[in-house]
Amino acid sequence: MAALFLVARHMEWPAVRAFAEAAMVGALADWFAVTALFRHPLGLPIPHTAIIPANKDRIADTMAGFLRANFLTTQVVARRLARLDLAGALGGFLAEPKAAGEPRLRQGAAALVGDFLDSLPGEQLGAALKSGLRGQLERIDLAPLLGQLLEAAIADGRHRPVIETMLRWTGETLEANEDLLRTMIHDRANALVRWTGLDETLANAILDGLYRLLAETIVQDEHPLRAKLEQMLAGLAHDLRHDPDMQAKVARMKREVLANPAMGAWIDGLWERARAALLRKAGDPQALLTGKLGTGLAGFGRALQTDPRLKHHVNRFARRTLAGIAVRHGDGIVALVSDTVRRWDAGTVTNRIEGAVGRDLQFIRINGTLVGGLVGLVLYGLEALL
């Protein structure tokens, strides 16, 4: 524009001269404005210049607040996740891992799982697992649940093999302790019975009667003893569901079991065994989704793809979990952004923002030049008309 101004002045082109003169002013004004955002023009400490370096900390807080208010809220995260079918994607990978990029994806997932499990503190997680599992068990109303299971088993006839097993076990126990029973009968008989030998006859009669009763009960489906046992089981199921005394007794037994140190040691060992098994699987990526574990996971994956209700529940759980993470850790994330920007020096902030805006800054100067020239040309035309 300066060269055009000199040419127009030399050639006595008034309109071109007015355009170039105003364009130089516009170019210089926009150059000053753009430069003042990032640094002092010509290095001169002019007030209200180098705006971004001077307000670096405030910009960091503003950026963090903008991120927190517009991206890390429950509504925004939930709305974004509502369009994602996380359950379908997971089901597709579990059901057909080869189609999901195996073996590279599987190997990467196995390595990630292995590193994660290996880095977890075993003792602390064992204690946390024990505490969480105990809390869940303490909240379960066990008696009605057992009553429902027992009633369902009786209705389907699944209790009959249990009764037969109990009867056979009773017979085997009786046979294994036959000598003890004979001794008890002999010791409790009076001297006359022992002297006549009737104690042995009495013992044989009692044992033969018990053996015969057990055998008949096992063989005959309609035996009165079997019916009595079924009636007792039905009564137990009813009491478990409706009898407050029975429910209190079961709850007390549950608390005693949970308070037993052996129970806590078993739960601790349960975590360690599960962790060790997963580490062995993760160490062999080819076996991660094979065998019984792979078969179970593949079945779960197919269910995720075909069962709308299960897919809905898994997606809802995933959305709630991720939204909860955003709410719980949103402040920490924005604090990380703010603290990171605060630690940058002024030159780093300036260069990164200027580099992010890029070529648009140069077009601002070009546009200012053209707009200034056109304004100058309009003013020249108005002056000529007046």
One Martini backbone bead per residue (centre of mass of N, CA, C, O) as a GRO file, in nm:
protein
  386
    1MET     BB    1   0.055   0.064  -0.018
    2ALA     BB    2   0.301   0.250  -0.017
    3ALA     BB    3   0.372   0.211  -0.313
    4LEU     BB    4   0.096   0.301  -0.422
    5PHE     BB    5   0.108   0.582  -0.302
    6LEU     BB    6   0.360   0.681  -0.459
    7VAL     BB    7   0.248   0.633  -0.742
    8ALA     BB    8  -0.011   0.807  -0.714
    9ARG     BB    9   0.137   1.070  -0.651
   10HIS     BB   10   0.309   1.078  -0.910
   11MET     BB   11   0.044   1.032  -1.107
   12GLU     BB   12  -0.209   1.170  -1.005
   13TRP     BB   13  -0.413   0.965  -0.824
   14PRO     BB   14  -0.647   1.037  -0.606
   15ALA     BB   15  -0.808   0.776  -0.549
   16VAL     BB   16  -0.565   0.588  -0.506
   17ARG     BB   17  -0.440   0.756  -0.285
   18ALA     BB   18  -0.675   0.731  -0.082
   19PHE     BB   19  -0.674   0.428  -0.065
   20ALA     BB   20  -0.375   0.384   0.026
   21GLU     BB   21  -0.377   0.565   0.275
   22ALA     BB   22  -0.605   0.412   0.428
   23ALA     BB   23  -0.476   0.132   0.413
   24MET     BB   24  -0.232   0.194   0.592
   25VAL     BB   25  -0.391   0.260   0.841
   26GLY     BB   26  -0.541  -0.012   0.866
   27ALA     BB   27  -0.289  -0.191   0.879
   28LEU     BB   28  -0.159  -0.059   1.131
   29ALA     BB   29  -0.397  -0.098   1.323
   30ASP     BB   30  -0.414  -0.413   1.303
   31TRP     BB   31  -0.128  -0.473   1.377
   32PHE     BB   32  -0.147  -0.352   1.658
   33ALA     BB   33  -0.385  -0.520   1.766
   34VAL     BB   34  -0.263  -0.803   1.726
   35THR     BB   35   0.007  -0.760   1.873
   36ALA     BB   36  -0.118  -0.667   2.153
   37LEU     BB   37  -0.215  -0.951   2.237
   38PHE     BB   38   0.102  -1.083   2.257
   39ARG     BB   39   0.261  -0.799   2.252
   40HIS     BB   40   0.484  -0.548   2.224
   41PRO     BB   41   0.504  -0.304   2.015
   42LEU     BB   42   0.832  -0.274   1.937
   43GLY     BB   43   0.880  -0.314   2.264
   44LEU     BB   44   0.670  -0.123   2.381
   45PRO     BB   45   0.522  -0.022   2.698
   46ILE     BB   46   0.221  -0.018   2.626
   47PRO     BB   47  -0.071   0.020   2.729
   48HIS     BB   48  -0.266  -0.252   2.672
   49THR     BB   49  -0.050  -0.470   2.616
   50ALA     BB   50   0.011  -0.785   2.623
   51ILE     BB   51  -0.253  -0.941   2.718
   52ILE     BB   52  -0.202  -1.246   2.747
   53PRO     BB   53   0.050  -1.246   2.935
   54ALA     BB   54  -0.089  -1.064   3.161
   55ASN     BB   55  -0.354  -1.293   3.160
   56LYS     BB   56  -0.281  -1.594   3.208
   57ASP     BB   57  -0.430  -1.682   3.469
   58ARG     BB   58  -0.715  -1.594   3.384
   59ILE     BB   59  -0.726  -1.777   3.135
   60ALA     BB   60  -0.697  -2.042   3.284
   61ASP     BB   61  -0.956  -2.014   3.456
   62THR     BB   62  -1.151  -1.975   3.217
   63MET     BB   63  -1.096  -2.241   3.073
   64ALA     BB   64  -1.173  -2.423   3.311
   65GLY     BB   65  -1.462  -2.315   3.348
   66PHE     BB   66  -1.560  -2.384   3.063
   67LEU     BB   67  -1.511  -2.687   3.082
   68ARG     BB   68  -1.693  -2.738   3.331
   69ALA     BB   69  -1.967  -2.604   3.220
   70ASN     BB   70  -1.965  -2.753   2.906
   71PHE     BB   71  -1.846  -3.074   2.964
   72LEU     BB   72  -1.849  -3.156   3.303
   73THR     BB   73  -2.150  -3.246   3.302
   74THR     BB   74  -2.410  -3.450   3.341
   75GLN     BB   75  -2.579  -3.363   3.094
   76VAL     BB   76  -2.359  -3.369   2.875
   77VAL     BB   77  -2.259  -3.659   2.913
   78ALA     BB   78  -2.533  -3.801   2.884
   79ARG     BB   79  -2.600  -3.690   2.600
   80ARG     BB   80  -2.351  -3.812   2.461
   81LEU     BB   81  -2.398  -4.118   2.559
   82ALA     BB   82  -2.686  -4.174   2.438
   83ARG     BB   83  -2.554  -4.239   2.137
   84LEU     BB   84  -2.411  -4.479   2.275
   85ASP     BB   85  -2.326  -4.834   2.221
   86LEU     BB   86  -2.154  -4.998   2.449
   87ALA     BB   87  -2.279  -5.281   2.463
   88GLY     BB   88  -2.255  -5.354   2.162
   89ALA     BB   89  -1.948  -5.327   2.142
   90LEU     BB   90  -1.878  -5.531   2.363
   91GLY     BB   91  -2.036  -5.770   2.244
   92GLY     BB   92  -1.881  -5.787   1.974
   93PHE     BB   93  -1.603  -5.850   2.098
   94LEU     BB   94  -1.677  -6.102   2.272
   95ALA     BB   95  -1.809  -6.275   2.041
   96GLU     BB   96  -1.593  -6.134   1.806
   97PRO     BB   97  -1.265  -6.079   1.831
   98LYS     BB   98  -1.162  -6.093   1.534
   99ALA     BB   99  -1.344  -5.851   1.431
  100ALA     BB  100  -1.188  -5.648   1.656
  101GLY     BB  101  -0.860  -5.690   1.600
  102GLU     BB  102  -0.731  -5.950   1.595
  103PRO     BB  103  -0.451  -5.961   1.803
  104ARG     BB  104  -0.380  -5.669   1.888
  105LEU     BB  105  -0.612  -5.596   2.078
  106ARG     BB  106  -0.580  -5.832   2.269
  107GLN     BB  107  -0.288  -5.778   2.350
  108GLY     BB  108  -0.338  -5.495   2.460
  109ALA     BB  109  -0.553  -5.576   2.668
  110ALA     BB  110  -0.380  -5.777   2.824
  111ALA     BB  111  -0.155  -5.580   2.904
  112LEU     BB  112  -0.338  -5.381   3.052
  113VAL     BB  113  -0.453  -5.578   3.260
  114GLY     BB  114  -0.185  -5.671   3.376
  115ASP     BB  115  -0.077  -5.396   3.471
  116PHE     BB  116  -0.315  -5.326   3.650
  117LEU     BB  117  -0.309  -5.574   3.842
  118ASP     BB  118  -0.004  -5.547   3.924
  119SER     BB  119  -0.053  -5.246   4.057
  120LEU     BB  120  -0.224  -5.356   4.269
  121PRO     BB  121  -0.304  -5.361   4.603
  122GLY     BB  122  -0.369  -5.647   4.756
  123GLU     BB  123  -0.436  -5.585   5.056
  124GLN     BB  124  -0.626  -5.343   5.016
  125LEU     BB  125  -0.824  -5.488   4.822
  126GLY     BB  126  -0.897  -5.714   5.011
  127ALA     BB  127  -1.023  -5.533   5.226
  128ALA     BB  128  -1.228  -5.398   5.038
  129LEU     BB  129  -1.368  -5.655   4.944
  130LYS     BB  130  -1.456  -5.751   5.222
  131SER     BB  131  -1.622  -5.503   5.295
  132GLY     BB  132  -1.814  -5.501   5.049
  133LEU     BB  133  -1.923  -5.792   5.074
  134ARG     BB  134  -2.028  -5.767   5.362
  135GLY     BB  135  -2.224  -5.536   5.305
  136GLN     BB  136  -2.399  -5.691   5.103
  137LEU     BB  137  -2.475  -5.929   5.292
  138GLU     BB  138  -2.605  -5.756   5.521
  139ARG     BB  139  -2.842  -5.645   5.318
  140ILE     BB  140  -2.944  -5.925   5.298
  141ASP     BB  141  -3.249  -6.101   5.297
  142LEU     BB  142  -3.215  -6.433   5.338
  143ALA     BB  143  -3.471  -6.591   5.417
  144PRO     BB  144  -3.669  -6.528   5.177
  145LEU     BB  145  -3.476  -6.631   4.961
  146LEU     BB  146  -3.462  -6.924   5.059
  147GLY     BB  147  -3.765  -6.974   5.044
  148GLN     BB  148  -3.797  -6.934   4.739
  149LEU     BB  149  -3.596  -7.149   4.650
  150LEU     BB  150  -3.736  -7.388   4.791
  151GLU     BB  151  -4.010  -7.363   4.651
  152ALA     BB  152  -3.903  -7.394   4.363
  153ALA     BB  153  -3.777  -7.675   4.406
  154ILE     BB  154  -4.041  -7.820   4.486
  155ALA     BB  155  -4.208  -7.751   4.231
  156ASP     BB  156  -3.973  -7.900   4.036
  157GLY     BB  157  -3.835  -8.153   4.205
  158ARG     BB  158  -3.532  -8.083   4.321
  159HIS     BB  159  -3.554  -8.222   4.618
  160ARG     BB  160  -3.533  -8.533   4.582
  161PRO     BB  161  -3.224  -8.579   4.556
  162VAL     BB  162  -3.170  -8.466   4.838
  163ILE     BB  163  -3.326  -8.675   5.001
  164GLU     BB  164  -3.172  -8.923   4.898
  165THR     BB  165  -2.898  -8.831   4.999
  166MET     BB  166  -2.975  -8.818   5.298
  167LEU     BB  167  -3.056  -9.115   5.327
  168ARG     BB  168  -2.786  -9.238   5.239
  169TRP     BB  169  -2.618  -9.095   5.452
  170THR     BB  170  -2.761  -9.218   5.692
  171GLY     BB  171  -2.695  -9.513   5.627
  172GLU     BB  172  -2.384  -9.482   5.624
  173THR     BB  173  -2.362  -9.375   5.915
  174LEU     BB  174  -2.495  -9.617   6.051
  175GLU     BB  175  -2.289  -9.826   5.949
  176ALA     BB  176  -2.028  -9.684   6.063
  177ASN     BB  177  -2.189  -9.682   6.375
  178GLU     BB  178  -2.282  -9.965   6.478
  179ASP     BB  179  -2.101 -10.028   6.721
  180LEU     BB  180  -2.184  -9.781   6.889
  181LEU     BB  181  -2.486  -9.858   6.912
  182ARG     BB  182  -2.450 -10.131   7.051
  183THR     BB  183  -2.309 -10.016   7.299
  184MET     BB  184  -2.536  -9.829   7.393
  185ILE     BB  185  -2.747 -10.054   7.432
  186HIS     BB  186  -2.584 -10.225   7.631
  187ASP     BB  187  -2.542  -9.997   7.852
  188ARG     BB  188  -2.866  -9.942   7.890
  189ALA     BB  189  -2.905 -10.209   7.979
  190ASN     BB  190  -2.979 -10.435   8.190
  191ALA     BB  191  -2.858 -10.709   8.341
  192LEU     BB  192  -3.069 -10.916   8.244
  193VAL     BB  193  -3.049 -10.856   7.944
  194ARG     BB  194  -2.746 -10.920   7.924
  195TRP     BB  195  -2.757 -11.215   8.040
  196THR     BB  196  -2.966 -11.316   7.804
  197GLY     BB  197  -2.896 -11.150   7.523
  198LEU     BB  198  -3.113 -10.924   7.438
  199ASP     BB  199  -2.941 -10.682   7.351
  200GLU     BB  200  -2.863 -10.797   7.075
  201THR     BB  201  -3.147 -10.833   6.968
  202LEU     BB  202  -3.229 -10.536   6.998
  203ALA     BB  203  -3.012 -10.417   6.814
  204ASN     BB  204  -3.092 -10.571   6.559
  205ALA     BB  205  -3.379 -10.467   6.542
  206ILE     BB  206  -3.317 -10.166   6.522
  207LEU     BB  207  -3.127 -10.174   6.276
  208ASP     BB  208  -3.314 -10.323   6.080
  209GLY     BB  209  -3.539 -10.109   6.090
  210LEU     BB  210  -3.372  -9.874   5.981
  211TYR     BB  211  -3.281 -10.000   5.716
  212ARG     BB  212  -3.567 -10.056   5.605
  213LEU     BB  213  -3.673  -9.766   5.617
  214LEU     BB  214  -3.464  -9.640   5.425
  215ALA     BB  215  -3.509  -9.825   5.181
  216GLU     BB  216  -3.811  -9.765   5.140
  217THR     BB  217  -3.782  -9.459   5.105
  218ILE     BB  218  -3.601  -9.471   4.852
  219VAL     BB  219  -3.791  -9.650   4.668
  220GLN     BB  220  -4.049  -9.498   4.772
  221ASP     BB  221  -4.220  -9.217   4.670
  222GLU     BB  222  -4.487  -9.271   4.885
  223HIS     BB  223  -4.362  -9.251   5.147
  224PRO     BB  224  -4.426  -9.125   5.455
  225LEU     BB  225  -4.140  -9.013   5.517
  226ARG     BB  226  -4.112  -8.852   5.262
  227ALA     BB  227  -4.362  -8.678   5.308
  228LYS     BB  228  -4.258  -8.560   5.574
  229LEU     BB  229  -4.009  -8.423   5.456
  230GLU     BB  230  -4.163  -8.243   5.254
  231GLN     BB  231  -4.329  -8.102   5.471
  232MET     BB  232  -4.087  -7.980   5.618
  233LEU     BB  233  -3.980  -7.814   5.377
  234ALA     BB  234  -4.235  -7.646   5.335
  235GLY     BB  235  -4.235  -7.524   5.619
  236LEU     BB  236  -3.958  -7.391   5.597
  237ALA     BB  237  -4.024  -7.206   5.361
  238HIS     BB  238  -4.252  -7.055   5.503
  239ASP     BB  239  -4.086  -6.952   5.747
  240LEU     BB  240  -3.873  -6.794   5.585
  241ARG     BB  241  -4.100  -6.589   5.470
  242HIS     BB  242  -4.309  -6.546   5.754
  243ASP     BB  243  -4.119  -6.594   6.005
  244PRO     BB  244  -3.968  -6.393   6.230
  245ASP     BB  245  -3.802  -6.597   6.395
  246MET     BB  246  -3.659  -6.733   6.159
  247GLN     BB  247  -3.534  -6.475   6.040
  248ALA     BB  248  -3.370  -6.403   6.292
  249LYS     BB  249  -3.201  -6.662   6.297
  250VAL     BB  250  -3.070  -6.628   6.019
  251ALA     BB  251  -2.944  -6.349   6.074
  252ARG     BB  252  -2.766  -6.446   6.308
  253MET     BB  253  -2.607  -6.656   6.150
  254LYS     BB  254  -2.493  -6.459   5.942
  255ARG     BB  255  -2.334  -6.280   6.139
  256GLU     BB  256  -2.153  -6.507   6.250
  257VAL     BB  257  -2.019  -6.577   5.983
  258LEU     BB  258  -1.906  -6.289   5.917
  259ALA     BB  259  -1.742  -6.274   6.200
  260ASN     BB  260  -1.564  -6.484   6.105
  261PRO     BB  261  -1.231  -6.506   6.036
  262ALA     BB  262  -1.249  -6.721   5.809
  263MET     BB  263  -1.416  -6.550   5.618
  264GLY     BB  264  -1.211  -6.323   5.574
  265ALA     BB  265  -0.984  -6.509   5.467
  266TRP     BB  266  -1.142  -6.614   5.222
  267ILE     BB  267  -1.184  -6.342   5.081
  268ASP     BB  268  -0.889  -6.270   5.052
  269GLY     BB  269  -0.820  -6.525   4.883
  270LEU     BB  270  -1.015  -6.473   4.652
  271TRP     BB  271  -0.868  -6.227   4.531
  272GLU     BB  272  -0.591  -6.357   4.483
  273ARG     BB  273  -0.689  -6.581   4.295
  274ALA     BB  274  -0.819  -6.400   4.083
  275ARG     BB  275  -0.567  -6.230   4.020
  276ALA     BB  276  -0.382  -6.464   3.935
  277ALA     BB  277  -0.561  -6.570   3.704
  278LEU     BB  278  -0.564  -6.306   3.537
  279LEU     BB  279  -0.258  -6.286   3.500
  280ARG     BB  280  -0.229  -6.548   3.341
  281LYS     BB  281  -0.416  -6.465   3.110
  282ALA     BB  282  -0.271  -6.195   3.035
  283GLY     BB  283   0.006  -6.344   2.962
  284ASP     BB  284  -0.204  -6.489   2.746
  285PRO     BB  285  -0.364  -6.363   2.483
  286GLN     BB  286  -0.481  -6.631   2.351
  287ALA     BB  287  -0.635  -6.704   2.644
  288LEU     BB  288  -0.826  -6.471   2.727
  289LEU     BB  289  -1.077  -6.577   2.508
  290THR     BB  290  -1.058  -6.869   2.624
  291GLY     BB  291  -1.221  -7.114   2.720
  292LYS     BB  292  -1.428  -7.065   2.978
  293LEU     BB  293  -1.398  -6.762   2.975
  294GLY     BB  294  -1.454  -6.722   2.673
  295THR     BB  295  -1.731  -6.856   2.666
  296GLY     BB  296  -1.868  -6.668   2.870
  297LEU     BB  297  -1.807  -6.400   2.722
  298ALA     BB  298  -1.946  -6.473   2.457
  299GLY     BB  299  -2.228  -6.511   2.578
  300PHE     BB  300  -2.247  -6.224   2.688
  301GLY     BB  301  -2.214  -6.083   2.414
  302ARG     BB  302  -2.468  -6.202   2.279
  303ALA     BB  303  -2.664  -6.088   2.489
  304LEU     BB  304  -2.598  -5.788   2.431
  305GLN     BB  305  -2.709  -5.809   2.128
  306THR     BB  306  -3.013  -5.961   2.189
  307ASP     BB  307  -3.075  -5.812   2.468
  308PRO     BB  308  -3.240  -5.529   2.535
  309ARG     BB  309  -3.242  -5.520   2.844
  310LEU     BB  310  -2.942  -5.563   2.897
  311LYS     BB  311  -2.840  -5.331   2.723
  312HIS     BB  312  -2.984  -5.109   2.880
  313HIS     BB  313  -2.847  -5.158   3.155
  314VAL     BB  314  -2.553  -5.123   3.064
  315ASN     BB  315  -2.577  -4.840   2.945
  316ARG     BB  316  -2.684  -4.705   3.201
  317PHE     BB  317  -2.442  -4.774   3.379
  318ALA     BB  318  -2.227  -4.633   3.205
  319ARG     BB  319  -2.349  -4.350   3.214
  320ARG     BB  320  -2.351  -4.316   3.520
  321THR     BB  321  -2.051  -4.362   3.567
  322LEU     BB  322  -1.935  -4.137   3.381
  323ALA     BB  323  -2.098  -3.907   3.505
  324GLY     BB  324  -1.984  -3.945   3.790
  325ILE     BB  325  -1.691  -3.890   3.716
  326ALA     BB  326  -1.736  -3.602   3.614
  327VAL     BB  327  -1.840  -3.494   3.885
  328ARG     BB  328  -1.612  -3.591   4.084
  329HIS     BB  329  -1.353  -3.503   3.867
  330GLY     BB  330  -1.389  -3.219   3.740
  331ASP     BB  331  -1.221  -3.036   3.926
  332GLY     BB  332  -0.952  -3.185   3.874
  333ILE     BB  333  -0.935  -3.134   3.570
  334VAL     BB  334  -0.947  -2.821   3.574
  335ALA     BB  335  -0.705  -2.789   3.761
  336LEU     BB  336  -0.502  -2.908   3.565
  337VAL     BB  337  -0.538  -2.697   3.346
  338SER     BB  338  -0.478  -2.445   3.513
  339ASP     BB  339  -0.197  -2.529   3.626
  340THR     BB  340  -0.058  -2.569   3.354
  341VAL     BB  341  -0.092  -2.279   3.244
  342ARG     BB  342   0.047  -2.138   3.486
  343ARG     BB  343   0.334  -2.278   3.435
  344TRP     BB  344   0.353  -2.125   3.203
  345ASP     BB  345   0.499  -1.912   3.017
  346ALA     BB  346   0.432  -1.638   2.835
  347GLY     BB  347   0.558  -1.740   2.567
  348THR     BB  348   0.408  -2.009   2.548
  349VAL     BB  349   0.121  -1.902   2.543
  350THR     BB  350   0.151  -1.719   2.298
  351ASN     BB  351   0.249  -1.931   2.088
  352ARG     BB  352   0.005  -2.129   2.114
  353ILE     BB  353  -0.224  -1.938   2.045
  354GLU     BB  354  -0.108  -1.827   1.780
  355GLY     BB  355  -0.082  -2.110   1.647
  356ALA     BB  356  -0.387  -2.186   1.666
  357VAL     BB  357  -0.493  -1.953   1.487
  358GLY     BB  358  -0.291  -1.854   1.271
  359ARG     BB  359  -0.378  -1.725   0.959
  360ASP     BB  360  -0.605  -1.532   1.065
  361LEU     BB  361  -0.420  -1.301   1.150
  362GLN     BB  362  -0.336  -1.219   0.863
  363PHE     BB  363  -0.629  -1.165   0.760
  364ILE     BB  364  -0.683  -0.931   0.945
  365ARG     BB  365  -0.477  -0.740   0.810
  366ILE     BB  366  -0.589  -0.754   0.525
  367ASN     BB  367  -0.875  -0.659   0.590
  368GLY     BB  368  -0.789  -0.387   0.712
  369THR     BB  369  -0.666  -0.278   0.453
  370LEU     BB  370  -0.919  -0.294   0.270
  371VAL     BB  371  -1.118  -0.139   0.449
  372GLY     BB  372  -0.955   0.121   0.465
  373GLY     BB  373  -0.947   0.177   0.161
  374LEU     BB  374  -1.258   0.190   0.116
  375VAL     BB  375  -1.310   0.420   0.312
  376GLY     BB  376  -1.128   0.623   0.168
  377LEU     BB  377  -1.282   0.612  -0.102
  378VAL     BB  378  -1.554   0.709   0.010
  379LEU     BB  379  -1.455   0.980   0.120
  380TYR     BB  380  -1.356   1.087  -0.150
  381GLY     BB  381  -1.631   1.079  -0.293
  382LEU     BB  382  -1.782   1.269  -0.097
  383GLU     BB  383  -1.593   1.510  -0.140
  384ALA     BB  384  -1.643   1.538  -0.446
  385LEU     BB  385  -1.954   1.582  -0.429
  386LEU     BB  386  -1.930   1.836  -0.219
   0.00000   0.00000   0.00000
